[in-house]
Amino acid sequence: MSKNTIEQIMKPQNEHFEYLTQLNKEQAEAVIAIDGPQLVLAGAGTGKTKVLTTRIAHILNMKRALPTEILAVTFTNKAAKEMKERVGNLMNDSVDHMWLGTFHAIAAKILRIHSNVLEIDQNFTIVDSTERLKIAKQIFEDYNIDTERFSYKLFLYQLERLKDRGLTPDKVQFADNNAFGHVKLRELYVEYQKRLVHNNAADFGDLLLYNIELFNGHLNILEHYHSKFKYILVDEYQDTNVAQYIWLRLLAQGSNNICCVGDDDQSIYGWRGAEIGNILKFEKDFQNAKVTRLEKNYRSTSYILGVATKLISHNVQRHGKNLWTDRPGGEKVKLISLYNEVEEARYVADQISQLRRVHNLPYSSIAILVRVGYQTRSFEESLNSFRIPYKIIGGMKFYERAEIKDGLAYIRLLYNRADNLAFERIVNTPKRGIGRATVDAMVLESRAASLPLFEVAKTYAANTMKGRSKSALLDLLENFEKWSSMLKYTHHADVVNTMLEESNYLKSLREEDTAEAKERIDNLKELINGLNDFSNIGEFLEHVSLLSDIDTSSNNNVVSIMTIHAAKGLEFDTVFLPGWEEGLFPSTRSVEEKKDIGLEEERRLAYVAITRAKQRLSILFTSSRRIYGHYQYNKPSRFIKELPKSHVQLIHF
């Protein structure tokens, strides 16, 4: 469409297209060019959702399609609901019949319509994570797989990644066919699918795989959807995995009217299957594709945008774009150099207190964005000490996490052998073959004799139990006596570290070998770090108990603490970004495992973090950080060197 045509349509007097007057020129171009393939590169804060919803309204307004002839795909139910509401408001009409939903919701809908040609019935159920774990446990038991060496969760994680890549069991290659003892992954995958079919069930990954099988095996069904969907729109295209990509390519073969909106610079989910190559090769996949760049940012100041743009320009694998704003410069981005993580957390709490006092800023306009979850502990501690209300977004507070509760139970039992609740929690954690019936019997005996469970367990193990569970319980009880003796001559943090190692708790997480397990190990390291702030275990446990007494659950005016991954799509007036040090950010693990690809994803993560800020941004780094009770000296993140000096203010403490 020509420039003159765009300007003609956008004239205010043309009431039929009044909604277009709310758009800038680039947004209008993306909305009006409705035919043929189009990639809309929507930078952070450039009005992506407005473009998507207005484009749908424009297609309907132009009478180019009925609501039932438009397919719009999102990643979250929240995004789908928001899009449907916005389109309805623009059209002053309901759009309930539109095919607008998540990839999984749309795929499930198609599958239920055509299930008669596949191996599952129309009323199939979608299994959740708990049910998937139950199936995995049954398979491991039937195949006699050693659960001390091989993890259920690792098996399920590998299955999930295979399905993300569109791989059915027959397509699993040698490099992916890992061994779980005497059984290969492909064989376990086949068995897993058999059990799902037997239960007339599917997991989330199956929904797309069944759709792909349906379309490839029944061209008449695929052609039906080619005729049905005159326009296809995709949100957050940079987050699509291979299976989603194949599904979209198959559906788009019909009209070729596919519009994908996304930002390659915000592709941060490679670790869960997202393939950035999908958005980078869009023009190769769709001939004569139109690429529209949304570069006017409505969120951040020019200083913040300048920092973000300069940083991301160091990535090689990206579409070029330069964000700009007509908002005033505001404050320069602050680079804060501090000694350690305790000072870092105290500084942030003090700054928040000042912002509240001087500018009367609501707490809800402030966020602390961390690279990894274990960083939250020091900030929770400091905010509590300043009586600043907060909430953890996208996760639990540090001391509410399962692995931390387990660790605390070990510490409580070390401190107080009469803590029966702690004993019950850890006696079979990790698995020691001590069943629930055995524990219940000991509990009854403990109550009858008015003795601590720990003492009852000694007698019960010696006189009643047999075999492996007996020796496991006796070993545990003897170890507690040993760890208790160690406290006389060894620092309590080191004793707790030894306890979590020798109890095999940390070992069980290492063997699980998933991203979630690695994060739990990091959290436990941070728990051990916290012990160093107190002269003994008793003081530490009292401190933790008092923390839980501070309740902010009913208060919406709270500071938000979250990982950068959880912050994507959000915005705050004031943002603090702690921990910008080599090894932490960029993550050593990510860079070592994926080299340049990992480094570029880390840089995109930094870009996402920076562009969450509207008015004020502070980036913090420390010269030392305590790991397992010992200080580790750090270099500032390489990302700091990539920021424009003209846009930042360096402050040393």
C-alpha angles and dihedrals in degrees: 000000000000126000090246092053092051092049091046093053092045095055108125093231091064095089092179089070100032092133089067091066088070090065133080119234097268092045090051091050090054091049099044100045093077101154125080130011116320134181115201110199101203113189121209112294095005099122102266096161092047090055094048095048094042090049091055090048090049093052089051093043091051088052089235092133143002119244089256090057095059123085115197118179128196137171100234136040088230092058091046092051092048092050092049092050093048094049090048091052092049092050096037085226141090119268096187092131093059117110093240120146148091122311089254095047094050093044091050091050092053091045094053090051094052103026090118090078094050134061097264132072126245093252094057118149127228111231120224128218093273092053092046089053091050091054091048091052091051091050093048090050094048092048093044093236114174104246091194090063101031128045128221089214093053089052092050092045091053091047090051092052091049090052091047086058092051093249120151117193094269090056097052107121128215093259091057097040097097121182123243095195108292094351127077123225093243091059091048090048090054091049092047091053092047090055092049090051091047088056092044087241142128134195123226093266091054093059093071094036091054089048091052090048089048094051095043094045099041111040092178089064092047090049089051090060091043087059094041101050109059092169131029123194125186127194124208092009091175089069097057120118127215095269092051089047093053091047092052093045090054093050094044093056088086113060095359085218096133123147117190119190121196149110120246088199089065097051100125105144102081089122090066098045106279112146114211089192089075093070095035094057098041093115091052092048095049117041117223090012116173116227118203121186121209103201106153106102119208097184116056139046121255092255092055092044092048091054092048094046094048092048096050092046087076090070115096100195100068147094110255119248137146121213118215138174138197091215118113118268098255120182123345116250109267120229107199120197115197137170102241145345093273092058089043093056093043091050092052093048091049092049092050090050090052093047089052093047100041103032099023089231115177113243089233090069092062129080137182110206118196131190095225133021099243090066090073094075097075091046093049088052095049096044090050091051089052090045090239113153116231143165134207110236120211093005147037130283111269097256092045095062116111096237091048091050088051091049091048090050090056090048093047092051091048089053098039119024090191093064097115095178091056091048092052091051098051106029091093099021108132098025113277099163092259104138130211092252091057092049092047091052091052091048091054091048090047092054093045093051095036089232131134114264089239091063094042090051091060092058094038093052093047098045109024112026127076141194127359097349090053094053091043093054094044090050090051093050093047090048091055089055089050094047090048091054090049090063089072093066107012130069110261093236090056091048091053090049090052091046094053090047099045093043086060091235093125091039091057090054093048091052090051086064098191131129089249092053092049089052090051090052089052090050091053090050087055091049088056090048089055091058090064090068091066132062094227143003094260093060091047094051092048090051092052091048091053091049091060089057091069107090122188098156095114094046119089094184095083138127112257119229118187146135117271089247090059091048097061109124094019131104136199136184092232126029131184118199110192130183101040094162134126110270094024099052111037088032114236089216094054095046095045094047099043104020113199092359089056093046092052091050089050089051090050088052089054089049091053090049094051094047093057088075122091105177113359132028129182123185114196133196133174132211092222138022128187116242119180089345096307126101116244117199116226141199118225113264115275085234090070090061089054094059119100110257091215091063101047138069115210115213122185123200 
